[in-house]
């Protein structure tokens, strides 16, 4: 197998045809693979430009054949590019762990040896560990309907097919009956994913473990998978331990796009919306350090518009904090660096609506960047005078130590709350 090539870029960065990054040339084959993957309907991860691509606010990995493009977040330019790549790779992985994207059953997950490699390796390693865990504990059996010839009469005899197939085999019966074994949909999906990993994995450190899985996991029939396949799955007490392996399998199987023309530039994309990841990270950080009598909820909806016919419309702020004294605080997170500028009018208008409909004591926009904080008041639409409705803009600096960063986020929030109490 060819050695793997790694290209590391940042969100919103442009790659042009024949550009060399990390000693890897972005050649015509790679560009065409991404163009084919983009298709007519497009994908949210990047945009096509003349002889190149521009990445959007999504981060993660895109594998093209044996080349992996790792897209990292970035909120400042404080370090040289090579140091920035290492810093933001580690921060991204730690953020994903913090929001439980990598919450797995394997007890060694907290000290992954593959952390220094690409996020794709991390996902492959997590899936392998989950399946190893399932094999170690014994694969779950389920009842299923089976139809065919048996040597002892059981179930219901399918008389027409029995006559058709067994005129000369009096010792057989063609029946439809129930059987209890490991051949069921969950194992079909896992086996299909193991076979996919064997095909697309380019990390030599994982080859033997994938081979061991294929050796020890029972061979299963192939099946076509789609979104509907996973939507119909139902987990019970016995199969709940399969949930994480199936979640990763869903990502891998649905995001894999084979190269049906040349057969060598298959595309696999595992990408995360950085805005949503930042929102969840701030929420988890606040919730982790919250004080007693404080409730913190995410994505709390309220209806704010009702047509005469049709569905009502909702507003949904990112985070709502209630301090237990009737004080409601609404926070909205935005993954972008303001660089000293004011928030967009749309963001400020959105916070005004939250102020009104949640009867909030305070509202704030939360950004990454160099530490800063400022507040402004909304003006009366008729008189132009200041109202008592205030919106704060809080920028949070980044810390490479994820636990310190989460503690710092909560401390900044508590300080801001105390400033509001003093006023």
C-alpha positions in Angstrom: 0.0 0.0 0.0 1.3 3.5 -0.8 2.5 5.6 2.1 0.0 8.2 3.3 0.5 11.9 2.5 -0.8 14.5 4.9 -1.8 18.1 4.0 -2.7 20.4 6.9 -4.6 23.6 6.3 -6.8 26.0 8.3 -10.5 26.8 7.9 -11.1 29.4 5.1 -7.8 28.6 3.5 -7.4 28.3 -0.3 -5.6 25.5 -2.0 -4.7 26.0 -5.7 -3.8 23.5 -8.4 -0.1 22.4 -8.2 0.3 24.2 -4.9 2.7 22.4 -2.5 1.8 22.2 1.1 3.7 20.1 3.7 5.8 18.8 0.8 2.7 17.4 -0.9 1.5 18.7 -4.3 -2.2 19.4 -4.8 -2.3 17.9 -8.2 -5.0 17.5 -10.9 -6.2 14.1 -9.6 -6.9 15.5 -6.1 -8.6 18.6 -7.5 -10.8 16.5 -9.8 -11.7 14.1 -6.9 -12.9 17.1 -4.8 -14.8 18.5 -7.8 -16.6 15.2 -8.3 -17.3 14.9 -4.6 -18.7 18.5 -4.6 -21.1 17.5 -7.5 -24.0 19.6 -8.6 -25.6 20.0 -5.2 -22.4 21.0 -3.4 -21.1 20.2 0.1 -20.8 22.6 3.0 -17.2 21.8 3.7 -15.6 23.8 0.9 -16.3 25.9 -2.1 -14.9 25.5 -5.6 -12.9 28.3 -7.1 -10.9 28.5 -10.3 -8.4 25.7 -10.3 -8.7 25.2 -6.5 -10.9 25.0 -3.4 -11.6 27.3 -0.5 -12.4 25.6 2.8 -15.4 26.9 4.9 -16.0 27.0 8.6 -15.9 23.1 8.8 -12.9 21.3 10.4 -11.8 17.7 10.3 -10.3 15.5 7.6 -11.0 14.7 4.0 -9.2 11.6 2.6 -8.6 11.5 -1.2 -7.0 8.1 -2.1 -3.9 8.0 0.0 -3.8 11.7 0.7 -5.4 13.2 3.9 -6.3 16.8 4.0 -6.7 17.9 7.7 -8.6 21.2 8.1 -7.9 22.9 11.5 -9.7 25.8 13.3 -7.9 29.0 14.0 -8.8 32.2 15.9 -5.5 34.0 15.9 -2.0 34.3 14.3 0.2 34.3 17.4 2.6 31.5 16.4 4.6 30.5 13.3 2.5 28.4 10.9 4.2 25.0 11.8 3.6 25.6 15.5 0.1 26.8 14.9 -0.7 23.5 13.1 0.5 21.5 16.1 -1.3 23.7 18.6 -4.7 23.7 16.7 -4.6 20.0 15.9 -4.2 19.2 19.6 -6.9 21.8 20.6 -9.4 20.4 18.1 -8.9 16.8 19.3 -9.3 17.9 22.9 -12.4 19.9 22.1 -13.9 16.9 20.4 -13.1 14.8 23.5 -14.6 17.5 25.7 -18.0 17.4 24.0 -18.0 13.6 24.0 -17.6 13.1 20.3 -15.0 10.5 21.2 -16.9 9.0 24.2 -16.2 5.3 23.9 -16.3 2.1 26.0 -12.6 1.3 25.7 -10.9 2.2 29.0 -7.7 3.3 27.3 -9.5 6.1 25.4 -8.1 8.8 27.6 -4.5 8.2 26.5 -4.7 7.6 22.8 -1.3 7.0 21.2 -2.7 8.3 17.9 -3.5 11.8 19.1 -0.4 13.1 17.2 -1.7 11.7 14.0 -4.7 12.8 11.9 -8.3 12.8 13.2 -9.1 10.2 10.7 -6.7 7.8 12.4 -8.4 8.7 15.7 -11.8 7.7 14.3 -10.4 4.5 12.9 -8.7 3.7 16.2 -11.9 4.4 18.1 -14.0 2.2 15.9 -11.5 -0.6 16.2 -11.5 -0.3 20.0 -15.2 -0.4 20.1 -15.5 -3.5 18.0 -12.6 -5.2 20.1 -14.7 -4.3 23.2 -17.8 -6.0 21.7 -15.9 -9.1 20.7 -14.3 -9.4 24.1 -17.7 -9.2 25.8 -19.4 -11.5 23.3 -21.5 -10.6 20.3 -25.2 -10.2 20.9 -27.6 -12.7 19.4 -31.1 -11.9 18.1 -34.0 -13.8 16.7 -34.6 -13.6 12.9 -36.8 -15.3 10.4 -35.1 -17.8 8.2 -36.5 -19.8 5.2 -34.8 -22.9 3.7 -34.3 -26.6 3.9 -33.8 -28.3 7.3 -33.5 -31.9 8.3 -36.0 -31.7 11.2 -39.4 -30.2 10.8 -39.7 -26.9 12.7 -41.6 -23.7 12.1 -44.1 -23.6 9.3 -43.8 -25.9 6.3 -43.7 -24.0 3.0 -45.6 -26.6 1.0 -45.2 -25.3 -2.5 -41.4 -24.8 -2.2 -41.1 -28.1 -0.3 -42.7 -30.1 -3.1 -40.6 -28.1 -5.7 -37.2 -28.7 -4.0 -37.6 -32.0 -2.1 -39.3 -34.5 -4.4 -36.1 -36.5 -4.4 -34.9 -35.5 -0.9 -37.4 -37.0 1.5 -35.1 -36.3 4.5 -35.5 -32.5 4.1 -38.2 -30.0 4.9 -38.5 -26.5 3.4 -39.7 -24.3 6.3 -39.9 -20.8 7.5 -38.7 -20.6 11.1 -37.0 -18.5 13.7 -33.3 -18.8 14.5 -31.3 -17.2 17.3 -27.8 -16.2 16.2 -25.4 -13.3 15.6 -26.5 -12.7 12.0 -28.5 -9.4 12.3 -28.4 -5.8 11.0 -26.0 -4.4 13.6 -23.4 -6.9 12.7 -24.0 -6.4 9.0 -23.1 -2.7 9.5 -20.1 -3.3 11.6 -18.7 -6.0 9.3 -19.2 -3.7 6.3 -17.3 -1.0 8.1 -14.4 -3.3 9.0 -14.1 -4.2 5.3 -14.2 -0.5 4.3 -11.4 0.3 6.8 -9.2 -2.5 5.3 -9.7 -0.8 1.9 -9.1 2.8 2.8 -6.8 2.8 5.8 -3.3 4.2 5.1 -1.9 4.0 8.6 0.4 1.1 8.8 0.0 1.0 12.6 -3.7 -0.1 12.2 -3.3 -2.7 9.5 -2.7 -5.7 11.8 -5.6 -4.7 14.1 -8.0 -4.4 11.2 -6.8 -7.7 9.9 -7.4 -9.3 13.3 -11.0 -7.9 13.4 -11.7 -9.5 10.0 -10.3 -12.8 11.3 -12.3 -12.9 14.5 -15.6 -11.1 13.5 -18.0 -13.6 11.9 -18.5 -13.1 8.1 -21.7 -11.3 7.3 -23.8 -10.8 4.2 -23.2 -7.5 2.4 -26.0 -4.9 2.6 -26.7 -1.5 1.1 -26.8 1.3 3.7 -28.4 4.7 3.7 -29.6 7.3 6.2 -32.8 5.3 6.5 -30.8 2.2 7.5 -29.6 3.9 10.7 -32.8 5.8 11.3 -34.7 2.5 11.6 -32.3 1.0 14.1 -33.6 0.5 17.7 -31.3 -0.1 20.6 -32.3 -2.0 23.7 -30.6 -2.9 26.9 -28.6 -5.7 25.3 -27.5 -3.7 22.3 -26.9 -0.3 23.9 -23.2 -1.1 24.0 -23.2 -1.1 20.1 -24.3 2.5 19.9 -20.9 4.2 19.7 -19.6 1.7 17.1 -22.7 2.1 15.0 -22.4 5.9 15.3 -18.9 5.8 13.9 -19.9 3.3 11.3 -22.6 5.7 10.2 -20.1 8.5 9.7 -17.7 6.3 7.8 -20.2 4.5 5.5 -22.3 7.5 4.7 -19.4 9.9 4.1 -17.5 7.5 1.9 -17.7 8.3 -1.8 -16.0 5.8 -4.1 -14.2 6.9 -7.2 -16.2 4.9 -9.8 -14.2 6.3 -12.7 -10.5 5.8 -11.8 -11.0 3.7 -8.7 -8.1 5.2 -6.8 -9.2 8.6 -5.6 -12.1 7.6 -3.2 -13.2 10.4 -0.9 -14.0 10.1 2.8 -15.0 13.3 4.7 -15.3 13.5 8.5 -16.0 17.2 9.1 -17.5 19.3 11.9 -19.2 22.6 11.8 -16.9 24.8 13.9 -19.8 27.1 15.0 -21.7 24.1 16.4 -18.5 22.7 18.0 -17.7 26.0 19.7 -21.3 26.4 20.9 -21.3 22.9 22.5 -17.8 23.4 23.9 -18.8 26.6 25.7 -22.0 25.0 27.0 -20.1 21.9 28.3 -17.5 24.2 29.9 -20.1 26.3 31.7 -22.2 23.2 32.7 -19.1 21.5 34.1 -18.3 24.3 36.5 -21.8 25.6 37.2 -22.8 26.6 40.7 -25.6 25.1 42.8 -29.1 26.5 42.0 -28.0 27.3 38.5 -29.5 25.7 35.5 -27.9 25.8 32.1 -29.7 24.6 29.0 -28.8 24.5 25.3 -31.0 25.3 22.3 -34.1 26.3 24.3 -36.8 27.1 21.8 -39.7 29.6 22.0 -42.4 30.3 19.5 -42.4 34.0 18.3 -44.6 34.1 15.1 -47.9 32.4 14.2 -49.3 32.5 10.7 -53.0 32.1 10.1 -52.3 28.9 8.4 -49.2 26.7 8.7 -46.5 26.2 11.3 -45.3 28.6 14.0 -41.7 29.9 13.8 -39.2 29.5 16.7 -36.3 31.3 18.1 -33.5 29.2 19.6 -30.6 30.8 21.4 -27.5 28.7 22.0 -27.3 28.8 25.8 -29.8 30.0 28.5 -28.6 30.3 32.1 -31.0 30.7 35.1 -29.4 31.7 38.4 -32.3 30.6 40.6 -33.4 34.2 41.4 -35.6 34.6 38.3 -32.5 36.0 36.5 -32.3 34.7 32.9 -29.1 35.2 30.9 -29.0 34.4 27.2 -25.6 33.6 25.5 -25.0 33.2 21.8 -21.7 31.8 20.5 -20.0 32.7 17.2 -16.8 31.1 16.0 -15.1 34.1 14.4 -12.5 36.6 15.4 -13.9 40.1 15.6 -10.3 41.6 15.6 -11.6 44.6 17.5 -14.6 45.3 15.3 -18.2 45.4 16.4 -20.5 42.4 15.9 -22.6 42.3 12.8 -26.0 44.2 12.9 -27.7 40.8 12.3 -26.1 39.3 15.5 -27.0 42.4 17.5 -30.6 42.3 16.2 -30.8 38.6 17.1 -29.7 39.3 20.7 -32.3 42.1 21.0 -35.0 39.5 20.2 -33.7 37.1 22.8 -33.7 40.0 25.3 -37.4 40.6 24.7 -38.8 37.1 24.3 -36.8 35.5 27.2 -37.3 38.6 29.4 -33.5 38.2 29.9 -31.7 40.2 32.5 -28.6 40.2 30.3 -27.5 38.8 26.9 -24.0 38.3 25.5 -22.2 37.3 22.3 -19.3 34.9 22.9 -16.4 34.9 20.4 -12.9 33.4 20.4 -9.9 35.7 20.2 -7.8 37.9 22.4 -9.4 38.5 25.8 -11.7 41.5 25.8 -15.1 42.5 26.9 -17.4 45.4 26.2 -21.0 46.2 26.5 -23.5 48.5 24.7 -27.1 49.4 25.2 -30.0 49.3 22.7 -31.5 52.6 21.7 -35.3 53.4 21.8 -36.6 53.2 18.3 -38.8 56.3 18.7 -36.7 58.6 20.9 -33.2 57.4 20.1 -32.4 57.4 23.8 -30.7 54.6 25.7 -32.9 51.7 27.1 -32.1 49.3 29.9 -31.5 46.5 27.4 -27.8 45.8 27.2 -25.8 43.4 25.0 -22.2 42.4 25.9 -19.5 41.2 23.6 -17.0 38.8 25.2 -13.9 37.5 23.5 -12.3 34.4 25.1 -8.6 33.7 24.6 -7.5 30.1 23.8 -5.6 27.9 26.2 -3.8 24.8 24.9 -4.6 23.1 28.2 -8.2 22.2 27.6 -9.1 21.8 31.3 -7.7 25.2 32.1 -9.5 26.7 29.1 -12.8 25.3 30.3 -12.2 26.7 33.8 -11.2 30.0 32.4 -14.4 30.2 30.3 -16.5 29.7 33.4 -14.5 32.3 35.4 -14.9 34.9 32.6 -18.7 34.2 32.7 -18.9 34.5 36.5 -17.0 37.7 36.4 -19.3 39.1 33.7 -22.3 38.1 35.8 -20.9 39.9 38.9 -20.4 43.0 36.9 -24.0 42.9 35.9 -25.0 42.5 39.6 -22.9 45.5 40.6 -24.5 47.7 37.9 
